[in-house]
Amino acid sequence: MVVMLIEISNYLSRVEASQYSIFTQKFHSSVSKTLRKFSGEIIRNDNNNYLVSFQSVSDGVLCALDIRYKFKYVTPKNKSFSRRLNIAVDISKNKNKEDIVLATRMCEIVKGQLVISGAVNTLYEIENEQAGIDKELIRILTPGEEKFLNDVMDLMEESWSKSDFNVTVFSEKLGYSYSQLYRRLLNLTEISPNIFIKEFRLHKALVLLHEQRGSISQIASKTGFNSSGYFSDCFVQKYGIRPSKYVRQHI
């Protein structure tokens, strides 16, 4: 079975509430029509995500390309509006959460609007008599990149909240020199290990703020920041808004 994960927004999208509401209506309508065209079955969806299954790899890949193409026509033209669309396509034995881990990580972490696994690429070539996928439009992960991605994310999920977790520990735990880790992570995400750790923590903090899981200083500490002031500076640098203002606007 082929699974496709679509992510269209994040918690900050609500800053442009009226524009965002119109955008989601148009986008969901467009996606629904496209899924029907390619016989996609919605497993679950909410305002920000879709998980869809296909019986054919070709249908999954072509559907993803079509959704991406139409995306620019449903987003507001205002430059302040965050146009975000990530799509990942993978092979799954089941529809349960555990079996879409790689697809989720490809969608959220790998740089590229549309990412597919090596298994999807192989099956696509078989279905289409060796016709290749356009690598200008689609990022194809190698088995080595998939393993590296899973190793990185397993370690991050285990260590992100520890204030002493840094690039040195990161590289040692993975068994790479700093230069090896830098090169491989940059190729996958286009950001350095230091920034990757910081942005991973900031995203976790964003979720905790949105879910009201503590004060700003408590959340800063929970997410591995030694100083709430430094946390606030990093947060505004990443998201363009201070944590205190985000809380006032969204809670």
C-alpha positions, 0 to 999 in steps of 0.5 A: 500500500502506498501512503501519502502524508500532506502537511499544509500549515503550522500553529503560526498560520492562525496569525492571518486568521481571515486569510488562513480560513479562506485558504484552507477552504480552497485548499481542502476543496482542491485536495478532495477533487485531486484525491478523487481523480487519483482514487486516493482514500483518506485515512485521516485528516484535520485542518493541517494534515492529510494521510492518504492511501493509494493502491498504485504507486503511480497514482500516489506520485502523480497525485502528489505532483498535481496537489503541489502544482495547484497549491500556488493557485489557492494560497493568498498573494499577500507576501506575509502569508506563510505558504507551506506545503510538504508532501511525502510518499512511502510504502506501508504495510498497515495504516497505523501510526507506527508504520508511517514514521518514515513518511512523517519524518520525510515530510517534516524534516527533509528539505523539499516540497515533495519527498519520496522513499527509495521503495516508492521510486523503485516501484514507480519505475517498475509500474512505468517500464523504467520511466524515471522520476523527474528529480527536479520536481521530486526528492528521492531518498536513498536507503542510506539517507533513510537510515540516517534520517531515522537515526537522527530523529530517534536520537533527537526524540530521546535527547531534545529536552536535555540542556546538555545535549549539544552538537558534540554529543549529537555526533558522538551518539551517531558515530560521526565526526562533526564534519561528517554529521555536518555534511550529511545533515546539511544535504538532508535538511539544508541546515547545520547541526547546531541550527537543527537542534535549536529549531527542533527544540523551538518547534517542540516549544511552539507545540507546548505553548499552543497546548498551554503546557506551562509558562514561557520560562517553564517551557524554555527549561523543558525544551533545553534552553538554559535562559528564558531570555535566550529562548525568547530571542531564538523564538522571535528569530525563527517565527517572527513573534515573541512567545508572550505575544504568541500566547496572547494571540492564540490562547 
